[in-house]
Structure formats: structure tokens, C-alpha cells
Amino acid sequence: MSPMVSATEREVKLGAPAEFHLPDLGGVFEGVTSAPLPGRDLRADYYDTHDLRLARWGVTVRYRTGEGTAWTVKLPEGEEGPALVRREVSCDGPAGDVPPEALALVRAYLRRESLGQVAHIQTSRSGVVLTDVEGLQVAEVVDDEVSVLHGGETGARFREVEVEVTDRAAPGLLDSVIRRLREAGAGAPDATPKLVRALGARALEPAELAPVDLSGKPSAAEVIRAALVGSVTRILRHDAGVRIGDDPEDIHQARVGTRRLRSDLRTFSALLVDEWADPIRTELKWFAATLGEVRDADVLGERLRRQADALPERDGAGLAPLFRRLAKEREEAGARLIESMSGDRYLDLLDLLVAAARVPELRPEADEPARKVLPDLVGRPWRHLKKEVGDLAPLPSDADLHQVRIRVKRTRYAVEAAAPAVGGEAKAFAKALAQLQTVLGDHHDAVVAEEWLRRAADGATAAEALAAGELITVQRAEEEARREAWPAAWKKVAKSKRRSGLG
């Protein structure tokens, strides 16, 4: 397998008429100079499923020559103002045969569908590079004349200008460049990728899972479907990042997706067909546990490294063997996760989740207005939470506080799922729950860190044991601080609940 190169692309596209000429961009922003780029002729083959599943999700798989020969997968990551942000991952491989490492990055969308060539595009590219006062690149502006080929003949032509900024670009540079281009006759920013313009209307159809509109007076069924679509989409969107493994946030978000799904299936259980929901619960529990091993190691590692930086240098040096041990545990957990995601069971789960989000099997009562049905359903996890807190001993154990945290999280997810439909003070209630969850989460993280440090220090050298002992002291201090803080956070939750209008 060839190595993958990953980068983040921040790009704005603007349409350009035939008479457009790229203006002089020197001095478009303070300290910025412009230099011409050599002309390039690019040829690109694009791959997708028969129903253009990737294009509809905003994902592209491309093999291109003329500017380096490589396979590239582009994955959407949102927007920053007028700029479309995408993760761009490239790898080597022969033409016509999508490399397995590229296929893996789109597996969550494909599942068992295959890829075939759907478009061949030729681009005549000219442009300029913009550099700052240090001579380093801050942007590239290119003028593309694009031809879409069908059977060796040109089927369509269009022209567009692309502005791609680097991380060094100063705030305001992009807007200044766009303004200059618009003054020269370019059109308004348009995020439509070349491939979508080439493929036409079919590529503009909604993705497999389109967001559910909850404006007006939605039914409980619509709220349930919106919650399922949101969480399943979160899992699909972060699948590639989990596989790449360069950002712990992808693991975090995938885990949040599974947790929210499990919570929603629990909250709305009275409206779900049991025979439909039970297999989903079982498989989500399996995948959540696999994700959890990796996420827990990430949280622990980030926490201990941050705290170790505050130790005296002579003491912190003793932690190196412990961190190597933690890194090994994380690596092994990550390998188990990727192995799980490479098997049929994971693909079956994704198929199950997508189908469930598209058409959930609900009881007739789900057709009732959400405002009528949901308050009592959301009130159920709240009542469980309230009882859990009421049953606590004056000095609750760490395990008891952890159970309260779990109840808080379930209640929060339930309230957040219902909030778009029930409105009122539900969002404020969810915010108060999130704050309490953070306090109890910090307490739990300290407890887990202390337990791990005690195990790791067993049989360690004197230097390692000393450093571990100092970090254990830090955990104990935080545990006590969070124990003192959580009752006040609980009072805010109880007060917010009374104003929420939920059952």
C-alpha cells in the first residue's frame, strides 16, 4: 500500500464568463505580491457509484495527471465563510484501479457498492501564486477552462476561477481577493465542485440521508427521524478520519454518534417497533465498545501529558516509560478498531443504520404532534436522573457519581433531540445538563487516570513511581474539586428543568 498524504483545502470557486481576464492581484492585500504560475493541462477521471452516491454526499474520488499523478479523495469538512473546506487525501496507484487505501476512505458511503468511472474532465489552467512579505505562499488563484468529455467528444464546457488559501493567509485576504475578482467580472462564489457541474442534475439530488425539516409543527416521527439522521450522518462523516487516524476528534465524534443513537433508541422506545430496534441496539453496543477503547486512551493521554508539563522537569522525565506504555495500549486499541471497521459486521451495521434513519419502523402514536407526545418521553430519563441523585449517600462513591453522569448524559441527549420541536426553555435545560455533565465527566476522568497510574506504577522504577505519584496527587485534587462543584451545577439543572416545559 502506498503512503497517503493528507491536507486541508480551503477554496472558493467563482464562475467566469468567456471575456473574463484574471486581474492583477499584486497588492490586493497589505504585504501580498503576485507571481504567474506556469500553464498546465490537467486530465482527471472521476469515480462514483451508479447512483452518484459520493457526489451527492459531497465526496469525490479522482485520478489526475498534469499536476502530479495521483489518486485523490476529497472529503467535506464544512465551510469557513465563503470557503468550502475539504480534507484532501492523495496516494499513488495506476490509472483505472482505485487503490484500496482510497476505497477505504469512502467505504462508509459505499458499503458494498462498487465504483466506476463517471466523468472525464480536461482542464486548461493558468493562474498566479500570492506570497506574503516573507515570500511564503498564502494563496493560489487559478483560471480554469474546463471541458467535459463523453466518448472522446466534448459534451460541455465551462470556466471557473478558484481561490485556495493556505493556513498563513491573513484574515481578510480571501475577501479582498474575491472582491477584486468580482470587480473584474467574475461571478458570485459558488461551492459547486467541477464534478457536480459536469454530471448535472443527478449529482444535485439529496444525499442518502438528507436533513429533516422540523419547522412548523412536526410530528414525533419527524423528530425521531431527524435525530437518527443526524447521528448516523455523524458516524459516516467521521469514518474516514477514524481510518486516517491523525485527529482524535474523529474518534470522539464517531463515539458521540453511537452514544446519541443508543440514547435516542432508549428515549423513544415507546414509539419504536421492538423487533426493528433491538438488532440496532445490539450492534451499536458492539461498535461503541470498540470505539470507546480508543477514545478513552486518547482522553487519558491528553490529560496526563498536559498535567505532566506542569511537573518539575527532573520529575516529569520519569514519566516517559509510562507514556510509552499508554501509547502502546492506544495503538493496540486502534488496530482492533480498524480491524473491526474492515469486516462485514461493520458494513452490515452501516447498512442497518442508514436504512433505519431513512425509514424507521414506528408505532402509530408517532404520527401525533411532537409537542403532545415528546414531553412525557423526555421526562422519563429526567425522572430516572432525579431519583438517582435523590438516592445518593451524603458522601457518594466514585461509582455512584459516574452513574449520575451517565443519567445526565442520557437526559441531555433526550432533551436535545426534542428541543427543535418543543422549543421554549428546552435548549437552556440542555445547556445546564451539559455543564453538569462536564463537571461529573472531569471527576470521572480524574478517577480513571488515578486508577491507570496506580496500575502503571506497580513494579516501576523509583523515578517512574515518583512522577506517577505526583500525577496521582493532581487527580485526587481534581476529584475533590469536582465533588465540591457538582451540587451547585445540579441545582442549576433542577432550576432550568422547572422552566423547560418538559414532562
Secondary structure by P-SEA (a helix, b strand, c coil): ccbbbbbbbbbbbbbbcccccccccccccccbbbbbccbbbbbbbbbbccccccccccccccccccccbbbbbbbbccccccbbbbbbbbbbbccccccaaaaaaaccccccccccccbbbbbbccbbbbbcccccccbbbbbbbbbbbccccccccccbbbbbbccccccaaaaaaaaaaaaacccccccccaaaaaaccccccccccccccccccccaaaaaaaaaaaaaaaaaaaaaaaaacccaaaaaaaaaaaaaaaaaaaaacccccccccaaaaaaaaaaaaaaaaaaaaaaaaaaaaaaaaaccccccccaaaaaaaaaaaaaaaaaaaaaaaacaaaaaaaaaaaaaaaccccccccccccccccccccaaaaaaaaaaaaaccccccaaaaaaaaaaaaaaaaaaaaaccccccaaaaaaaaaaaaaaaaaaaaaaaaaaaaaaaaaccccaaaaaaaaaaaaaaaaaaaaaaacaaaaaaaaaaaaaacccc
